[in-house]
Amino acid sequence: MENSLRKNKSFITLMTAQAISGLGDWLSIVAIITLVGLKWEATPMQMSLIILSLALPMALLGPVTGTIADRMERKTLMVFSDVVRGVLILLLTLATNVWMVYGCLFLTGMFSSVFIPAKNGKLKELVANENIKGAMSLSSTIDSGTKVIGPLVSGILVSLIGTYNVFYLDSATFFLSAILIFLLPKAVKEVEVEVEVEKRDGPSFKEEVKVGFSFIKKSSFLLYGLFLLGVSLLILQLSDSQFIVLLRQLTDVSPNLLGYLVSSAGVGMLLTGIYLSRKTEYNAFVLMCIGVLGIGLGFGLMGVLTYFDLSLSMLWVPALGLMAGASAGFVFIPFQAATQEKTPVHMTGRVFGVVNSTTTTATIIGPLAGGALATLIGIIPSFIVTGSLLIVLFFISIAVKNKVEEEPDVTESQSGTQGAAPL
């Protein structure tokens, strides 16, 4: 399997483009926060709107852009999305107020919501079904890796070359990604024929937007798995936004402790991605359940140990972060890989559009819910309660495991519709 992926030049090119583009995403975010937060001295509400303006279009437009990704040639969509995002990042150098930043970020998020389902669909065109788990694990590993490396590199670059030069560099990453994607082959003939038939004889665009939802509802695994994914991400985002408040409760807290926590969580997810890219024969639902349990234990223990003001926080806080990050990888990666396996190539855009919309919605609601819950019951109880809820969800999921896994095969893929991987 690994040799097949290594010899698949188109897949390697797509992953390289994803890595470059993903690194650029994190370069721009840190530079924007530096510009708006430090130089313009934005208010806390203005700072929160920065992330919201980027995430909101991805949440709202996911199912629609997923349908577009299935109806149009994915390579063209990805190139166009990268070029437009590169131009939008350049426009940030001309921004004179936060509203211009919001506008550029909203449009960037809109075109990112096109790129993501198109990339997932293109991946399935380029990789044979038997290699799809390894391919998705590698793709998720790249996502996790850029989230760890990106902020570290960005902080160094902002201090060395300045905020605006980072924008220029970030814009260049999108253009470079577009060039690499341009080198990819177009959709295989069988897929193009199938899509043309759908366009000519199939349902209207509005009805096709509903196809992603309908397909997921047919599969008990996809439906319950998406629920687990959404809840886990909601808890992660809820807790992420309040970590600094929790850590302030410790007597021996270090100014660098939050950075160590975030980095260790990213390393944990990265290690899970590497492990799953090598071990592709696994039960996706069982791993997701284990991941939910691990996140619950990690966050719950963090609340309990903070309550007792345990010393040596420089050791146990990163350790629990590593545990939570690795567990999150066991939730995200198997679900994405199994979804790729179960979804026919001509529907990947619509299905992943729904998935992306769900995860982005959790990203938006999480920080707001975290602030409200911490205000209502206190920061330490909020971590203990959310961690406990995930542990309860683990036992419920194990109890319904057989029912979730025993389902008819909802995929409609035929051997002719799957793009043969070049060897």
Secondary structure, 3 states (H helix, E strand, C coil): CHHHHHHCHHHHHHHHHHHHHHHHHHHHHHHHHHHHHHHCCCCHHHHHHHHHHHHHHHHHHHHHHHHHHHHCCHHHHHHHHHHHHHHHHHHHHHCCCHHHHHHHHHHHHHHHHHHHHHHHHHHHHHCCHHHHHHHHHHHHHHHHHHHHHHHHHHHHHHHHHCHHHHHHHHHHHHHHHHHHHHCCCCCCHHHHHHHHHHHHHCCCHHHHHHHHHHHHHHCHHHHHHHHHHHHHHHHHHHHHCCHHHHHCCCCCCCCCHHHHHHHHHHHHHHHHHHHHHHCCCCCHHHHHHHHHHHHHHHHHHHHHHHHCCCCCHHHHHHHHHHHHHHHHHHHHHHHHHHHHHHCCHHHHHHHHHHHHHHHHHHHHHHHHHHHHHHHHHCHHHHHHHHHHHHHHHHHHHHHCHHHHHCCCCCCCCCCCCCCCCCC
